[in-house]
Amino acid sequence: MLKHLIVKTSSLGDIVHMLPAISDASRKIPGISFDWVAESGFIEIPAWHPEVDQVIEIGLRKWRKQLLSKSTWKAYRRFKKQLQASSYAKVIDSQGLIKSAVVARMSHGESWGYDRHSARDPFASYLYENKVSVPYLEHAVTRNRLILAKTLAYSIEDLPLDYGITENPVFRQACGELAKHEVFQGKGIPTKNIVALHGTSRKNKEWPVPHWHNFIQKMGGMGYQVLFPWGNDEERQRAEEFANRNENAVALPRCSLTTLAGLIQNASAVIGMDTGLLHVAAAFDKKGLALYPATEPRLSGALSTSGLIESIGGEASLDAEAINARMMAIL
């Protein structure tokens, strides 16, 4: 059976949102397989799914900043060669942007994408050979499932929501390596732990620092360690501040996405702001709280099989005492 290509380059949450569509296709079309084009920082994620054979790395974010560099054009030629090395039955752009549509047309295969009423960028639709209509106001996960289903001619009505990554042993292996790190003082990762995803892309999406200190103390009273990953210097400094002031808080070392996924999979619960890692927690059907002080979670919030992650938006997400009480009830 011929292989298909998925173009979904970024970001973290958007790529996770596409995983259930791959699971759907593998249920409906036994033996199907996919390659996937993803940004450099996210290439680990598509590879988590067993039906993805090859992840083709693209570095658009970096290339735009160094457009005149020889290394940029060398990397681009390497990407183009890898992209065009295979012929695909169908190439599905599930991102719906000009940049992703261009990549789809560059590949060797029949290009499919959203029509102009469905795409995030309506102009992208003019680049596809074939277009499908998908309701714009559906949740992002459903939109991804529908575009692949319509492209490959099957229905998702009888299919469960399945991200397809829970049985991958790579998470257990990565978590085992993290457990040896000195931050755990030779005791390994605590059994009762809450992963706190405090980092996010904008200041108005963050939780106030005093709220976090209060949360840590409340969880400590229940015997839980609160683990703080980070992705940049500002987040690292904040995580270290939490750890320095609270004996039951741990500032983690820098971790790969696979290691963080393993940590999340094995956590007692997760709490986090509007960030891509919350969607990883949803993929594992973890219990927890997703806080959205500045965004609307209805169309792109954490969506899990059992709905164990509760999304809380607006002013309610900034009520520290109510959030603490809700987490204590969840635990």
Helices and strands as residue ranges (DSSP letters): E 4-7, H 12-28, E 34-39, G 40-42, H 44-47, E 52-58, H 60-65, H 70-83, E 87-93, H 98-106, E 108-114, G 122-127, E 130-132, H 140-152, H 170-178, G 182-184, E 193-197, G 203-205, H 209-220, E 225-228, H 233-245, E 249-251, H 257-265, E 269-272, H 277-283, E 288-292, E 309-313, G 314-318, H 320-330
